Amino acid sequence: MEDFDRPRPKNYLVESILATIFCCLPFGVAGIVFASRVNSAYDRGDYDEAEQASQDAWKWTKISIIIGVVVGVLSFVGGIVGGMSGM
């Protein structure tokens, strides 16, 4: 495939920002950093770097979401158990 035919990879910027706000700040910020690199690499013509940045942005966004969900569930269960122990 010719380089000029390669589509712009998804940058996951919106997902990374939402994961940062609602899930896990440090890993969400890593997602934002990689997401911001996608478009600039693509515009420079560095398609492989843009694809790698897209994959890294999605990886860190997923990690942020997973950690946020796990911490939320553990907090919920801890609250239930703590509330039951006071009975």
PDB file of N, CA, C and O in Angstrom:
ATOM      1  N   MET A   1       0.848  -1.169   0.000  1.00  0.00           N
ATOM      2  CA  MET A   1       0.000   0.000   0.000  1.00  0.00           C
ATOM      3  C   MET A   1       0.898   1.238   0.000  1.00  0.00           C
ATOM      4  O   MET A   1       1.893   1.292   0.723  1.00  0.00           O
ATOM      5  N   GLU A   2       0.549   2.197  -0.791  1.00  0.00           N
ATOM      6  CA  GLU A   2       1.282   3.457  -0.836  1.00  0.00           C
ATOM      7  C   GLU A   2       1.048   4.219   0.459  1.00  0.00           C
ATOM      8  O   GLU A   2      -0.030   4.138   1.047  1.00  0.00           O
ATOM      9  N   ASP A   3       2.064   4.962   0.905  1.00  0.00           N
ATOM     10  CA  ASP A   3       1.927   5.714   2.147  1.00  0.00           C
ATOM     11  C   ASP A   3       0.815   6.751   2.075  1.00  0.00           C
ATOM     12  O   ASP A   3       0.112   6.971   3.061  1.00  0.00           O
ATOM     13  N   PHE A   4       0.645   7.395   0.915  1.00  0.00           N
ATOM     14  CA  PHE A   4      -0.368   8.447   0.835  1.00  0.00           C
ATOM     15  C   PHE A   4      -1.785   7.890   0.854  1.00  0.00           C
ATOM     16  O   PHE A   4      -2.743   8.654   0.972  1.00  0.00           O
ATOM     17  N   ASP A   5      -1.936   6.575   0.740  1.00  0.00           N
ATOM     18  CA  ASP A   5      -3.254   5.948   0.816  1.00  0.00           C
ATOM     19  C   ASP A   5      -3.623   5.542   2.238  1.00  0.00           C
ATOM     20  O   ASP A   5      -4.752   5.123   2.491  1.00  0.00           O
ATOM     21  N   ARG A   6      -2.695   5.662   3.148  1.00  0.00           N
ATOM     22  CA  ARG A   6      -2.939   5.199   4.515  1.00  0.00           C
ATOM     23  C   ARG A   6      -3.873   6.164   5.246  1.00  0.00           C
ATOM     24  O   ARG A   6      -3.638   7.372   5.257  1.00  0.00           O
ATOM     25  N   PRO A   7      -4.926   5.630   5.850  1.00  0.00           N
ATOM     26  CA  PRO A   7      -5.851   6.513   6.580  1.00  0.00           C
ATOM     27  C   PRO A   7      -5.239   6.989   7.896  1.00  0.00           C
ATOM     28  O   PRO A   7      -4.345   6.349   8.451  1.00  0.00           O
ATOM     29  N   ARG A   8      -5.733   8.110   8.376  1.00  0.00           N
ATOM     30  CA  ARG A   8      -5.272   8.648   9.661  1.00  0.00           C
ATOM     31  C   ARG A   8      -5.744   7.709  10.772  1.00  0.00           C
ATOM     32  O   ARG A   8      -6.932   7.393  10.841  1.00  0.00           O
ATOM     33  N   PRO A   9      -4.843   7.260  11.634  1.00  0.00           N
ATOM     34  CA  PRO A   9      -5.258   6.401  12.752  1.00  0.00           C
ATOM     35  C   PRO A   9      -6.122   7.172  13.745  1.00  0.00           C
ATOM     36  O   PRO A   9      -6.000   8.390  13.872  1.00  0.00           O
ATOM     37  N   LYS A  10      -6.982   6.462  14.436  1.00  0.00           N
ATOM     38  CA  LYS A  10      -7.810   7.083  15.475  1.00  0.00           C
ATOM     39  C   LYS A  10      -6.892   7.558  16.591  1.00  0.00           C
ATOM     40  O   LYS A  10      -5.966   6.848  16.983  1.00  0.00           O
ATOM     41  N   ASN A  11      -7.147   8.758  17.104  1.00  0.00           N
ATOM     42  CA  ASN A  11      -6.238   9.286  18.128  1.00  0.00           C
ATOM     43  C   ASN A  11      -6.711   9.025  19.564  1.00  0.00           C
ATOM     44  O   ASN A  11      -5.912   9.165  20.490  1.00  0.00           O
ATOM     45  N   TYR A  12      -7.953   8.659  19.781  1.00  0.00           N
ATOM     46  CA  TYR A  12      -8.491   8.332  21.114  1.00  0.00           C
ATOM     47  C   TYR A  12      -8.379   9.477  22.109  1.00  0.00           C
ATOM     48  O   TYR A  12      -8.320   9.244  23.317  1.00  0.00           O
ATOM     49  N   LEU A  13      -8.350  10.711  21.617  1.00  0.00           N
ATOM     50  CA  LEU A  13      -8.186  11.856  22.515  1.00  0.00           C
ATOM     51  C   LEU A  13      -9.392  12.027  23.433  1.00  0.00           C
ATOM     52  O   LEU A  13      -9.226  12.237  24.635  1.00  0.00           O
ATOM     53  N   VAL A  14     -10.587  11.941  22.891  1.00  0.00           N
ATOM     54  CA  VAL A  14     -11.787  12.102  23.722  1.00  0.00           C
ATOM     55  C   VAL A  14     -11.855  11.007  24.773  1.00  0.00           C
ATOM     56  O   VAL A  14     -12.142  11.278  25.938  1.00  0.00           O
ATOM     57  N   GLU A  15     -11.593   9.778  24.369  1.00  0.00           N
ATOM     58  CA  GLU A  15     -11.619   8.659  25.309  1.00  0.00           C
ATOM     59  C   GLU A  15     -10.577   8.838  26.406  1.00  0.00           C
ATOM     60  O   GLU A  15     -10.840   8.557  27.575  1.00  0.00           O
ATOM     61  N   SER A  16      -9.390   9.307  26.019  1.00  0.00           N
ATOM     62  CA  SER A  16      -8.319   9.517  27.001  1.00  0.00           C
ATOM     63  C   SER A  16      -8.676  10.609  28.000  1.00  0.00           C
ATOM     64  O   SER A  16      -8.399  10.480  29.192  1.00  0.00           O
ATOM     65  N   ILE A  17      -9.285  11.673  27.519  1.00  0.00           N
ATOM     66  CA  ILE A  17      -9.685  12.765  28.419  1.00  0.00           C
ATOM     67  C   ILE A  17     -10.750  12.280  29.391  1.00  0.00           C
ATOM     68  O   ILE A  17     -10.677  12.566  30.586  1.00  0.00           O
ATOM     69  N   LEU A  18     -11.740  11.548  28.887  1.00  0.00           N
ATOM     70  CA  LEU A  18     -12.790  11.028  29.773  1.00  0.00           C
ATOM     71  C   LEU A  18     -12.236  10.029  30.787  1.00  0.00           C
ATOM     72  O   LEU A  18     -12.647  10.027  31.947  1.00  0.00           O
ATOM     73  N   ALA A  19     -11.308   9.185  30.353  1.00  0.00           N
ATOM     74  CA  ALA A  19     -10.691   8.236  31.275  1.00  0.00           C
ATOM     75  C   ALA A  19      -9.883   8.968  32.347  1.00  0.00           C
ATOM     76  O   ALA A  19      -9.849   8.540  33.500  1.00  0.00           O
ATOM     77  N   THR A  20      -9.240  10.062  31.971  1.00  0.00           N
ATOM     78  CA  THR A  20      -8.469  10.850  32.933  1.00  0.00           C
ATOM     79  C   THR A  20      -9.391  11.475  33.972  1.00  0.00           C
ATOM     80  O   THR A  20      -9.084  11.469  35.164  1.00  0.00           O
ATOM     81  N   ILE A  21     -10.510  12.010  33.524  1.00  0.00           N
ATOM     82  CA  ILE A  21     -11.438  12.685  34.431  1.00  0.00           C
ATOM     83  C   ILE A  21     -12.139  11.698  35.348  1.00  0.00           C
ATOM     84  O   ILE A  21     -12.241  11.939  36.551  1.00  0.00           O
ATOM     85  N   PHE A  22     -12.624  10.590  34.801  1.00  0.00           N
ATOM     86  CA  PHE A  22     -13.493   9.695  35.555  1.00  0.00           C
ATOM     87  C   PHE A  22     -12.826   8.445  36.112  1.00  0.00           C
ATOM     88  O   PHE A  22     -13.414   7.777  36.963  1.00  0.00           O
ATOM     89  N   CYS A  23     -11.630   8.107  35.667  1.00  0.00           N
ATOM     90  CA  CYS A  23     -11.068   6.817  36.069  1.00  0.00           C
ATOM     91  C   CYS A  23      -9.752   6.943  36.829  1.00  0.00           C
ATOM     92  O   CYS A  23      -9.732   6.850  38.057  1.00  0.00           O
ATOM     93  N   CYS A  24      -8.684   7.148  36.125  1.00  0.00           N
ATOM     94  CA  CYS A  24      -7.366   7.100  36.753  1.00  0.00           C
ATOM     95  C   CYS A  24      -6.476   8.169  36.126  1.00  0.00           C
ATOM     96  O   CYS A  24      -6.065   8.047  34.972  1.00  0.00           O
ATOM     97  N   LEU A  25      -6.189   9.198  36.880  1.00  0.00           N
ATOM     98  CA  LEU A  25      -5.473  10.367  36.371  1.00  0.00           C
ATOM     99  C   LEU A  25      -4.119  10.047  35.725  1.00  0.00           C
ATOM    100  O   LEU A  25      -3.910  10.453  34.582  1.00  0.00           O
ATOM    101  N   PRO A  26      -3.196   9.352  36.379  1.00  0.00           N
ATOM    102  CA  PRO A  26      -1.861   9.191  35.773  1.00  0.00           C
ATOM    103  C   PRO A  26      -1.871   8.446  34.442  1.00  0.00           C
ATOM    104  O   PRO A  26      -1.207   8.859  33.490  1.00  0.00           O
ATOM    105  N   PHE A  27      -2.621   7.353  34.376  1.00  0.00           N
ATOM    106  CA  PHE A  27      -2.632   6.575  33.140  1.00  0.00           C
ATOM    107  C   PHE A  27      -3.458   7.264  32.057  1.00  0.00           C
ATOM    108  O   PHE A  27      -3.166   7.126  30.869  1.00  0.00           O
ATOM    109  N   GLY A  28      -4.470   7.994  32.457  1.00  0.00           N
ATOM    110  CA  GLY A  28      -5.249   8.767  31.497  1.00  0.00           C
ATOM    111  C   GLY A  28      -4.414   9.865  30.858  1.00  0.00           C
ATOM    112  O   GLY A  28      -4.552  10.143  29.667  1.00  0.00           O
ATOM    113  N   VAL A  29      -3.549  10.487  31.649  1.00  0.00           N
ATOM    114  CA  VAL A  29      -2.657  11.527  31.111  1.00  0.00           C
ATOM    115  C   VAL A  29      -1.699  10.913  30.089  1.00  0.00           C
ATOM    116  O   VAL A  29      -1.417  11.524  29.059  1.00  0.00           O
ATOM    117  N   ALA A  30      -1.203   9.719  30.368  1.00  0.00           N
ATOM    118  CA  ALA A  30      -0.341   9.039  29.392  1.00  0.00           C
ATOM    119  C   ALA A  30      -1.108   8.816  28.094  1.00  0.00           C
ATOM    120  O   ALA A  30      -0.553   8.981  27.008  1.00  0.00           O
ATOM    121  N   GLY A  31      -2.376   8.445  28.201  1.00  0.00           N
ATOM    122  CA  GLY A  31      -3.206   8.280  27.010  1.00  0.00           C
ATOM    123  C   GLY A  31      -3.352   9.577  26.240  1.00  0.00           C
ATOM    124  O   GLY A  31      -3.302   9.580  25.010  1.00  0.00           O
ATOM    125  N   ILE A  32      -3.532  10.685  26.957  1.00  0.00           N
ATOM    126  CA  ILE A  32      -3.661  11.992  26.307  1.00  0.00           C
ATOM    127  C   ILE A  32      -2.369  12.364  25.576  1.00  0.00           C
ATOM    128  O   ILE A  32      -2.409  12.882  24.460  1.00  0.00           O
ATOM    129  N   VAL A  33      -1.243  12.103  26.200  1.00  0.00           N
ATOM    130  CA  VAL A  33       0.046  12.430  25.577  1.00  0.00           C
ATOM    131  C   VAL A  33       0.207  11.671  24.260  1.00  0.00           C
ATOM    132  O   VAL A  33       0.562  12.260  23.239  1.00  0.00           O
ATOM    133  N   PHE A  34      -0.054  10.371  24.286  1.00  0.00           N
ATOM    134  CA  PHE A  34       0.081   9.593  23.052  1.00  0.00           C
ATOM    135  C   PHE A  34      -0.980   9.984  22.028  1.00  0.00           C
ATOM    136  O   PHE A  34      -0.701  10.014  20.830  1.00  0.00           O
ATOM    137  N   ALA A  35      -2.188  10.283  22.487  1.00  0.00           N
ATOM    138  CA  ALA A  35      -3.250  10.696  21.565  1.00  0.00           C
ATOM    139  C   ALA A  35      -2.873  11.980  20.842  1.00  0.00           C
ATOM    140  O   ALA A  35      -3.182  12.149  19.662  1.00  0.00           O
ATOM    141  N   SER A  36      -2.210  12.879  21.547  1.00  0.00           N
ATOM    142  CA  SER A  36      -1.831  14.150  20.921  1.00  0.00           C
ATOM    143  C   SER A  36      -0.726  13.966  19.883  1.00  0.00           C
ATOM    144  O   SER A  36      -0.537  14.830  19.026  1.00  0.00           O
ATOM    145  N   ARG A  37      -0.009  12.874  19.949  1.00  0.00           N
ATOM    146  CA  ARG A  37       1.074  12.628  18.996  1.00  0.00           C
ATOM    147  C   ARG A  37       0.576  12.048  17.673  1.00  0.00           C
ATOM    148  O   ARG A  37       1.284  12.120  16.669  1.00  0.00           O
ATOM    149  N   VAL A  38      -0.619  11.480  17.654  1.00  0.00           N
ATOM    150  CA  VAL A  38      -1.111  10.791  16.459  1.00  0.00           C
ATOM    151  C   VAL A  38      -1.229  11.739  15.275  1.00  0.00           C
ATOM    152  O   VAL A  38      -0.645  11.481  14.222  1.00  0.00           O
ATOM    153  N   ASN A  39      -1.964  12.818  15.426  1.00  0.00           N
ATOM    154  CA  ASN A  39      -2.202  13.719  14.298  1.00  0.00           C
ATOM    155  C   ASN A  39      -0.926  14.406  13.829  1.00  0.00           C
ATOM    156  O   ASN A  39      -0.712  14.565  12.627  1.00  0.00           O
ATOM    157  N   SER A  40      -0.075  14.815  14.771  1.00  0.00           N
ATOM    158  CA  SER A  40       1.145  15.505  14.350  1.00  0.00           C
ATOM    159  C   SER A  40       2.080  14.557  13.598  1.00  0.00           C
ATOM    160  O   SER A  40       2.712  14.960  12.622  1.00  0.00           O
ATOM    161  N   ALA A  41       2.174  13.311  14.040  1.00  0.00           N
ATOM    162  CA  ALA A  41       3.011  12.341  13.318  1.00  0.00           C
ATOM    163  C   ALA A  41       2.439  12.063  11.933  1.00  0.00           C
ATOM    164  O   ALA A  41       3.179  11.986  10.953  1.00  0.00           O
ATOM    165  N   TYR A  42       1.130  11.915  11.857  1.00  0.00           N
ATOM    166  CA  TYR A  42       0.493  11.658  10.563  1.00  0.00           C
ATOM    167  C   TYR A  42       0.700  12.835   9.610  1.00  0.00           C
ATOM    168  O   TYR A  42       1.007  12.641   8.434  1.00  0.00           O
ATOM    169  N   ASP A  43       0.532  14.049  10.119  1.00  0.00           N
ATOM    170  CA  ASP A  43       0.701  15.233   9.280  1.00  0.00           C
ATOM    171  C   ASP A  43       2.141  15.405   8.791  1.00  0.00           C
ATOM    172  O   ASP A  43       2.375  15.977   7.727  1.00  0.00           O
ATOM    173  N   ARG A  44       3.095  14.910   9.566  1.00  0.00           N
ATOM    174  CA  ARG A  44       4.508  14.934   9.147  1.00  0.00           C
ATOM    175  C   ARG A  44       4.801  13.866   8.097  1.00  0.00           C
ATOM    176  O   ARG A  44       5.841  13.894   7.439  1.00  0.00           O
ATOM    177  N   GLY A  45       3.873  12.928   7.951  1.00  0.00           N
ATOM    178  CA  GLY A  45       4.089  11.825   7.015  1.00  0.00           C
ATOM    179  C   GLY A  45       4.701  10.609   7.675  1.00  0.00           C
ATOM    180  O   GLY A  45       5.053   9.649   6.990  1.00  0.00           O
ATOM    181  N   ASP A  46       4.836  10.627   8.995  1.00  0.00           N
ATOM    182  CA  ASP A  46       5.391   9.483   9.728  1.00  0.00           C
ATOM    183  C   ASP A  46       4.232   8.569  10.137  1.00  0.00           C
ATOM    184  O   ASP A  46       3.775   8.587  11.280  1.00  0.00           O
ATOM    185  N   TYR A  47       3.778   7.780   9.181  1.00  0.00           N
ATOM    186  CA  TYR A  47       2.577   6.964   9.369  1.00  0.00           C
ATOM    187  C   TYR A  47       2.772   5.854  10.403  1.00  0.00           C
ATOM    188  O   TYR A  47       1.855   5.527  11.156  1.00  0.00           O
ATOM    189  N   ASP A  48       3.973   5.284  10.428  1.00  0.00           N
ATOM    190  CA  ASP A  48       4.231   4.224  11.404  1.00  0.00           C
ATOM    191  C   ASP A  48       4.220   4.767  12.827  1.00  0.00           C
ATOM    192  O   ASP A  48       3.688   4.128  13.735  1.00  0.00           O
ATOM    193  N   GLU A  49       4.805   5.943  13.022  1.00  0.00           N
ATOM    194  CA  GLU A  49       4.782   6.562  14.355  1.00  0.00           C
ATOM    195  C   GLU A  49       3.354   6.928  14.760  1.00  0.00           C
ATOM    196  O   GLU A  49       2.975   6.780  15.921  1.00  0.00           O
ATOM    197  N   ALA A  50       2.571   7.403  13.799  1.00  0.00           N
ATOM    198  CA  ALA A  50       1.178   7.748  14.091  1.00  0.00           C
ATOM    199  C   ALA A  50       0.399   6.507  14.509  1.00  0.00           C
ATOM    200  O   ALA A  50      -0.396   6.563  15.447  1.00  0.00           O
ATOM    201  N   GLU A  51       0.616   5.406  13.833  1.00  0.00           N
ATOM    202  CA  GLU A  51      -0.070   4.152  14.175  1.00  0.00           C
ATOM    203  C   GLU A  51       0.366   3.665  15.553  1.00  0.00           C
ATOM    204  O   GLU A  51      -0.467   3.217  16.341  1.00  0.00           O
ATOM    205  N   GLN A  52       1.658   3.746  15.849  1.00  0.00           N
ATOM    206  CA  GLN A  52       2.155   3.318  17.156  1.00  0.00           C
ATOM    207  C   GLN A  52       1.609   4.205  18.264  1.00  0.00           C
ATOM    208  O   GLN A  52       1.232   3.702  19.322  1.00  0.00           O
ATOM    209  N   ALA A  53       1.558   5.516  18.044  1.00  0.00           N
ATOM    210  CA  ALA A  53       1.012   6.435  19.039  1.00  0.00           C
ATOM    211  C   ALA A  53      -0.464   6.146  19.279  1.00  0.00           C
ATOM    212  O   ALA A  53      -0.937   6.232  20.412  1.00  0.00           O
ATOM    213  N   SER A  54      -1.194   5.804  18.219  1.00  0.00           N
ATOM    214  CA  SER A  54      -2.609   5.452  18.355  1.00  0.00           C
ATOM    215  C   SER A  54      -2.773   4.201  19.221  1.00  0.00           C
ATOM    216  O   SER A  54      -3.625   4.155  20.108  1.00  0.00           O
ATOM    217  N   GLN A  55      -1.954   3.197  18.952  1.00  0.00           N
ATOM    218  CA  GLN A  55      -2.016   1.967  19.750  1.00  0.00           C
ATOM    219  C   GLN A  55      -1.645   2.233  21.208  1.00  0.00           C
ATOM    220  O   GLN A  55      -2.271   1.688  22.118  1.00  0.00           O
ATOM    221  N   ASP A  56      -0.636   3.063  21.431  1.00  0.00           N
ATOM    222  CA  ASP A  56      -0.228   3.391  22.804  1.00  0.00           C
ATOM    223  C   ASP A  56      -1.301   4.205  23.517  1.00  0.00           C
ATOM    224  O   ASP A  56      -1.556   3.995  24.703  1.00  0.00           O
ATOM    225  N   ALA A  57      -1.926   5.128  22.802  1.00  0.00           N
ATOM    226  CA  ALA A  57      -3.006   5.921  23.408  1.00  0.00           C
ATOM    227  C   ALA A  57      -4.146   5.010  23.848  1.00  0.00           C
ATOM    228  O   ALA A  57      -4.671   5.162  24.951  1.00  0.00           O
ATOM    229  N   TRP A  58      -4.528   4.073  23.000  1.00  0.00           N
ATOM    230  CA  TRP A  58      -5.615   3.162  23.344  1.00  0.00           C
ATOM    231  C   TRP A  58      -5.218   2.256  24.512  1.00  0.00           C
ATOM    232  O   TRP A  58      -6.034   1.978  25.391  1.00  0.00           O
ATOM    233  N   LYS A  59      -3.954   1.795  24.519  1.00  0.00           N
ATOM    234  CA  LYS A  59      -3.475   0.926  25.604  1.00  0.00           C
ATOM    235  C   LYS A  59      -3.578   1.646  26.946  1.00  0.00           C
ATOM    236  O   LYS A  59      -4.121   1.086  27.898  1.00  0.00           O
ATOM    237  N   TRP A  60      -3.066   2.881  27.042  1.00  0.00           N
ATOM    238  CA  TRP A  60      -3.078   3.606  28.306  1.00  0.00           C
ATOM    239  C   TRP A  60      -4.489   4.022  28.706  1.00  0.00           C
ATOM    240  O   TRP A  60      -4.802   4.099  29.895  1.00  0.00           O
ATOM    241  N   THR A  61      -5.334   4.288  27.727  1.00  0.00           N
ATOM    242  CA  THR A  61      -6.731   4.610  28.027  1.00  0.00           C
ATOM    243  C   THR A  61      -7.431   3.400  28.615  1.00  0.00           C
ATOM    244  O   THR A  61      -8.167   3.527  29.594  1.00  0.00           O
ATOM    245  N   LYS A  62      -7.213   2.217  28.028  1.00  0.00           N
ATOM    246  CA  LYS A  62      -7.820   0.986  28.560  1.00  0.00           C
ATOM    247  C   LYS A  62      -7.322   0.703  29.976  1.00  0.00           C
ATOM    248  O   LYS A  62      -8.105   0.329  30.849  1.00  0.00           O
ATOM    249  N   ILE A  63      -6.028   0.880  30.200  1.00  0.00           N
ATOM    250  CA  ILE A  63      -5.475   0.649  31.538  1.00  0.00           C
ATOM    251  C   ILE A  63      -6.137   1.585  32.548  1.00  0.00           C
ATOM    252  O   ILE A  63      -6.496   1.163  33.647  1.00  0.00           O
ATOM    253  N   SER A  64      -6.297   2.841  32.178  1.00  0.00           N
ATOM    254  CA  SER A  64      -6.936   3.813  33.053  1.00  0.00           C
ATOM    255  C   SER A  64      -8.373   3.405  33.378  1.00  0.00           C
ATOM    256  O   SER A  64      -8.796   3.469  34.533  1.00  0.00           O
ATOM    257  N   ILE A  65      -9.113   2.990  32.365  1.00  0.00           N
ATOM    258  CA  ILE A  65     -10.509   2.574  32.575  1.00  0.00           C
ATOM    259  C   ILE A  65     -10.577   1.341  33.464  1.00  0.00           C
ATOM    260  O   ILE A  65     -11.396   1.285  34.382  1.00  0.00           O
ATOM    261  N   ILE A  66      -9.736   0.365  33.205  1.00  0.00           N
ATOM    262  CA  ILE A  66      -9.752  -0.872  34.005  1.00  0.00           C
ATOM    263  C   ILE A  66      -9.421  -0.573  35.460  1.00  0.00           C
ATOM    264  O   ILE A  66     -10.101  -1.065  36.360  1.00  0.00           O
ATOM    265  N   ILE A  67      -8.387   0.225  35.704  1.00  0.00           N
ATOM    266  CA  ILE A  67      -8.024   0.558  37.085  1.00  0.00           C
ATOM    267  C   ILE A  67      -9.147   1.336  37.757  1.00  0.00           C
ATOM    268  O   ILE A  67      -9.461   1.091  38.922  1.00  0.00           O
ATOM    269  N   GLY A  68      -9.750   2.267  37.038  1.00  0.00           N
ATOM    270  CA  GLY A  68     -10.865   3.027  37.603  1.00  0.00           C
ATOM    271  C   GLY A  68     -12.032   2.143  37.989  1.00  0.00           C
ATOM    272  O   GLY A  68     -12.624   2.330  39.052  1.00  0.00           O
ATOM    273  N   VAL A  69     -12.374   1.179  37.140  1.00  0.00           N
ATOM    274  CA  VAL A  69     -13.480   0.268  37.438  1.00  0.00           C
ATOM    275  C   VAL A  69     -13.128  -0.624  38.629  1.00  0.00           C
ATOM    276  O   VAL A  69     -13.958  -0.819  39.517  1.00  0.00           O
ATOM    277  N   VAL A  70     -11.924  -1.160  38.659  1.00  0.00           N
ATOM    278  CA  VAL A  70     -11.511  -2.037  39.766  1.00  0.00           C
ATOM    279  C   VAL A  70     -11.529  -1.273  41.094  1.00  0.00           C
ATOM    280  O   VAL A  70     -12.040  -1.779  42.094  1.00  0.00           O
ATOM    281  N   VAL A  71     -10.983  -0.079  41.105  1.00  0.00           N
ATOM    282  CA  VAL A  71     -10.979   0.727  42.333  1.00  0.00           C
ATOM    283  C   VAL A  71     -12.407   1.075  42.747  1.00  0.00           C
ATOM    284  O   VAL A  71     -12.728   1.054  43.936  1.00  0.00           O
ATOM    285  N   GLY A  72     -13.256   1.391  41.793  1.00  0.00           N
ATOM    286  CA  GLY A  72     -14.651   1.692  42.103  1.00  0.00           C
ATOM    287  C   GLY A  72     -15.379   0.501  42.709  1.00  0.00           C
ATOM    288  O   GLY A  72     -16.114   0.649  43.686  1.00  0.00           O
ATOM    289  N   VAL A  73     -15.177  -0.673  42.134  1.00  0.00           N
ATOM    290  CA  VAL A  73     -15.817  -1.885  42.662  1.00  0.00           C
ATOM    291  C   VAL A  73     -15.283  -2.197  44.054  1.00  0.00           C
ATOM    292  O   VAL A  73     -16.056  -2.515  44.958  1.00  0.00           O
ATOM    293  N   LEU A  74     -13.977  -2.110  44.231  1.00  0.00           N
ATOM    294  CA  LEU A  74     -13.397  -2.383  45.553  1.00  0.00           C
ATOM    295  C   LEU A  74     -13.899  -1.386  46.596  1.00  0.00           C
ATOM    296  O   LEU A  74     -14.154  -1.761  47.740  1.00  0.00           O
ATOM    297  N   SER A  75     -14.040  -0.140  46.213  1.00  0.00           N
ATOM    298  CA  SER A  75     -14.562   0.870  47.142  1.00  0.00           C
ATOM    299  C   SER A  75     -16.013   0.571  47.512  1.00  0.00           C
ATOM    300  O   SER A  75     -16.404   0.696  48.672  1.00  0.00           O
ATOM    301  N   PHE A  76     -16.792   0.182  46.534  1.00  0.00           N
ATOM    302  CA  PHE A  76     -18.190  -0.161  46.771  1.00  0.00           C
ATOM    303  C   PHE A  76     -18.298  -1.365  47.707  1.00  0.00           C
ATOM    304  O   PHE A  76     -19.060  -1.344  48.673  1.00  0.00           O
ATOM    305  N   VAL A  77     -17.535  -2.403  47.414  1.00  0.00           N
ATOM    306  CA  VAL A  77     -17.562  -3.607  48.259  1.00  0.00           C
ATOM    307  C   VAL A  77     -17.052  -3.278  49.654  1.00  0.00           C
ATOM    308  O   VAL A  77     -17.610  -3.752  50.644  1.00  0.00           O
ATOM    309  N   GLY A  78     -16.000  -2.476  49.745  1.00  0.00           N
ATOM    310  CA  GLY A  78     -15.488  -2.081  51.055  1.00  0.00           C
ATOM    311  C   GLY A  78     -16.505  -1.293  51.857  1.00  0.00           C
ATOM    312  O   GLY A  78     -16.608  -1.455  53.073  1.00  0.00           O
ATOM    313  N   GLY A  79     -17.259  -0.438  51.176  1.00  0.00           N
ATOM    314  CA  GLY A  79     -18.308   0.307  51.864  1.00  0.00           C
ATOM    315  C   GLY A  79     -19.417  -0.596  52.369  1.00  0.00           C
ATOM    316  O   GLY A  79     -19.924  -0.410  53.475  1.00  0.00           O
ATOM    317  N   ILE A  80     -19.790  -1.571  51.561  1.00  0.00           N
ATOM    318  CA  ILE A  80     -20.833  -2.526  51.969  1.00  0.00           C
ATOM    319  C   ILE A  80     -20.353  -3.353  53.167  1.00  0.00           C
ATOM    320  O   ILE A  80     -21.075  -3.505  54.153  1.00  0.00           O
ATOM    321  N   VAL A  81     -19.152  -3.875  53.074  1.00  0.00           N
ATOM    322  CA  VAL A  81     -18.607  -4.700  54.156  1.00  0.00           C
ATOM    323  C   VAL A  81     -18.427  -3.865  55.413  1.00  0.00           C
ATOM    324  O   VAL A  81     -18.747  -4.316  56.513  1.00  0.00           O
ATOM    325  N   GLY A  82     -17.920  -2.658  55.254  1.00  0.00           N
ATOM    326  CA  GLY A  82     -17.735  -1.783  56.410  1.00  0.00           C
ATOM    327  C   GLY A  82     -19.060  -1.416  57.055  1.00  0.00           C
ATOM    328  O   GLY A  82     -19.160  -1.328  58.279  1.00  0.00           O
ATOM    329  N   GLY A  83     -20.061  -1.204  56.243  1.00  0.00           N
ATOM    330  CA  GLY A  83     -21.399  -0.886  56.773  1.00  0.00           C
ATOM    331  C   GLY A  83     -22.020  -2.063  57.484  1.00  0.00           C
ATOM    332  O   GLY A  83     -22.726  -1.884  58.476  1.00  0.00           O
ATOM    333  N   MET A  84     -21.773  -3.254  57.000  1.00  0.00           N
ATOM    334  CA  MET A  84     -22.322  -4.453  57.628  1.00  0.00           C
ATOM    335  C   MET A  84     -21.627  -4.772  58.950  1.00  0.00           C
ATOM    336  O   MET A  84     -22.232  -5.355  59.850  1.00  0.00           O
ATOM    337  N   SER A  85     -20.377  -4.395  59.063  1.00  0.00           N
ATOM    338  CA  SER A  85     -19.644  -4.729  60.301  1.00  0.00           C
ATOM    339  C   SER A  85     -20.110  -3.855  61.459  1.00  0.00           C
ATOM    340  O   SER A  85     -19.866  -4.192  62.618  1.00  0.00           O
ATOM    341  N   GLY A  86     -20.774  -2.746  61.169  1.00  0.00           N
ATOM    342  CA  GLY A  86     -21.258  -1.882  62.220  1.00  0.00           C
ATOM    343  C   GLY A  86     -22.617  -2.320  62.766  1.00  0.00           C
ATOM    344  O   GLY A  86     -23.136  -1.703  63.696  1.00  0.00           O
ATOM    345  N   MET A  87     -23.184  -3.357  62.210  1.00  0.00           N
ATOM    346  CA  MET A  87     -24.520  -3.807  62.643  1.00  0.00           C
ATOM    347  C   MET A  87     -24.450  -4.566  63.937  1.00  0.00           C
ATOM    348  O   MET A  87     -25.477  -5.016  64.446  1.00  0.00           O
TER     349      MET A  87
END
